Amino acid sequence: MPNERYINRELSWLEFNARVLEEALDRKTPLLERLKFLSIVTSNFDEFFMVRVAAVKAQIRANEAAPDSSGLRPAELLKVISERCRQIVGRQYACLDEVLPALEREGLAIVPPAAWTQAEKRWLESYFTERIFPLLTPLRVQDDDEEEEFPFTGNLRLHVAFLIDEEVGSGEAQRTAKIAVVQVPPNIDRFVRMPSQATAQRFALADEIVAAFGPRLFPGWTIRETLLFKVTRDADFGVDEERDEDFIAAMEEVLAGRQNSYAVRLSYVGRSSILVERLRVSLRLENEDLYPLQGPVDLRGFLELASSNSLPAHVSSRLYDEPWPPVHSLEPPEGSSIWGEIVKRDLLLHPPYESFDPVLRFLDEAADDPSVLAIKMTLYRTSGNSPIVRALTRAARNGKQVAVLVELKARFDEEKNIAWSSRLEQAGAIVVYGVARLKVHAKAALVVRREESGAIRRYLHLSTGNYNERTARLYADLSIFTVDEELCREASVFFNMITGYSAVQELRRLAVAPFDLKSRLISMIDRETQRSTPESPGLIMAKLNALADTDVIDALYRASAAGVTVLLNIRGICALLPGVPGLSENITVVSVVGRYLEHSRIVYFRNGGAEEIYLSSADWLPRNLERRIELMFPVLDDEIAARVREILEAYFKDNSKAHRLGSDATWTRVAPSADEKPFSAQAFFYESVKRRHALEEAPQEELQVRRRPT
């Protein structure tokens, strides 16, 4: 490593994607689940190149040569990224070469053109003529010495390039090769199901169909060479923060710009050196930006196939993971309201093991309850036809004050957010479009209600994850419902701070980035360091998506040097180097990658026996702690705190889906020893939720139901 103190964040992210690939490489993983992970690897790489690699290339264009905290300069980093990406992609396609034949033996085949039967070729040619050909628009590419620009290729769109010769005279080809580019229509099915036997299903890819029947597009010309390709473009540029009056128009310009910004990568399938070089020059790419593939040019779409509910009935259930239907917990007794349940006690929700429905019910009841006076909420990412947006719209139309802080700068969700924020405004809601120069990433919903007594009570929901019922089926998050007066009062102050001109106020329970979250976090780490003794050593446990803030890392190094045990579960980026004598020998870093995306953020401090547990929307990255509005909130209820600690500890027991980071910056898969039983944290969570729900469903006289003191 160039630096013995920090790992480069981009290279650390690459190792995360390598761990995702490990799930596809694991032969114990069912075949269609392996295919899903292969697709996720491609999707992850697309975003990595659009954002992170684009940022490195921008540094190089700006002649920035200073090394980062790991000691790597931008040009050096780009070279290492290119080399490591090729290694991972090579393993990805080698795995695909194993998975696809195995699926074919199960009766589900993705058939390359070379394996089409004559009958299938005839059927596909007819399909091409009727369904695809009318949609295609071949675009000529001018010769190198002509000034006309290269045809628009957009971002992440599939294309086929053809090298063609004009047929002249008696059929002899004149050597005047031309190039044409055809975009594969994005609104057609990528997987075309061919007629086949009842016991088998065979699919052809739309892009390979276009390539195979391309000659139909160029009558009078001969196809010499063909290339399937995809261009990845820079998406790492922001909106003009000064344009307050037409901020939405500024965001729309960003969206349009992404489709034709700087190219950062060319992925392709085919052996045409002429076409590759022409594309490289036209797109202003270097050789290290070219990624030849040994299979389909874009595996993102394979997630759709692997997840399809329309697969034939003969496809065996053994090709999937055993279903884990979410448990419908926190259901109020018939005839009661969610308000009454929250007043009794704080509630903890752990999707996707538990259903996200209580969050939807919280907002649905708020929309329709005549006693609810106001709803305040942050929205970062939500689904396209969101029931949450529908509930907020209905609430506004019902005359309630609805104030929603919409983060239009949520990357890749901007267009969706613009659309439904307009719907909210039309319904009469107050919509605030983020905070200048800061992304609002906090997750909070506050409902103000007049009780039967006439008193005003606030109900609060705080979460580590987004208000998105779709991703709540895949992302593991934690959230709480509470009526704790101090938390609710501080949440009101928080909303006033981010929607109006309220001065930044010091809060006792809530920590808010970029104001005091980082300083309080470091202060608590330092407190653990100071209180640690050989007789009573300190303990810090944290679960995060990413850790790269060097100030926080240095605080953890100080804690380790003082004898504090530091246990970190980091899903993705980790710039901290554990296990280094004299620096981090008391720090352990693990990463769990399983069927669900680990998304919750939890931090625990032993604090001399006065334990503290916090949940947060924030990862420990400079952007989250210094350039975003984030929340960290305490778990105040003793029973919930015990549950959260049990969840946190389970990650460090995992020997089925975990990897451990070594002092040499390499990750090693954790395996059970000879006397250990396999333990999966995610399987443990699901079984725990089911057991707890079964107890709650038992007759009430058998239970001692806890109640909040009055």
VENQUI-V949782 format. One record per helix or strand. SS is the DSSP state (a for helix, b for strand). FROM is the first residue (numbers start at 0). LEN is the number of residues. If there is no record, write none. Layout:
((SS & FROM & LEN) (SS & FROM & LEN))
This chain:
((b & 5 & 1) (a & 8 & 17) (a & 30 & 31) (a & 73 & 32) (b & 107 & 3) (a & 112 & 3) (a & 117 & 18) (b & 138 & 3) (b & 157 & 10) (b & 172 & 1) (b & 177 & 6) (b & 190 & 4) (b & 200 & 5) (a & 205 & 7) (a & 213 & 4) (b & 220 & 13) (a & 246 & 12) (b & 262 & 7) (a & 272 & 10) (a & 286 & 3) (b & 289 & 3) (a & 301 & 6) (a & 316 & 3) (b & 326 & 1) (a & 337 & 7) (b & 346 & 3) (b & 353 & 1) (a & 356 & 12) (b & 371 & 8) (a & 386 & 11) (b & 400 & 6) (a & 413 & 13) (b & 429 & 3) (b & 434 & 1) (b & 437 & 3) (b & 443 & 7) (b & 455 & 8) (a & 470 & 3) (b & 474 & 2) (b & 478 & 4) (a & 484 & 15) (b & 510 & 3) (a & 516 & 15) (b & 538 & 6) (b & 546 & 1) (a & 549 & 12) (b & 564 & 6) (b & 573 & 1) (b & 575 & 1) (b & 586 & 6) (b & 596 & 2) (b & 600 & 5) (a & 606 & 3) (b & 611 & 5) (b & 619 & 1) (a & 621 & 5) (b & 627 & 7) (a & 637 & 14) (b & 657 & 4) (b & 666 & 3) (a & 680 & 16) (a & 699 & 3))
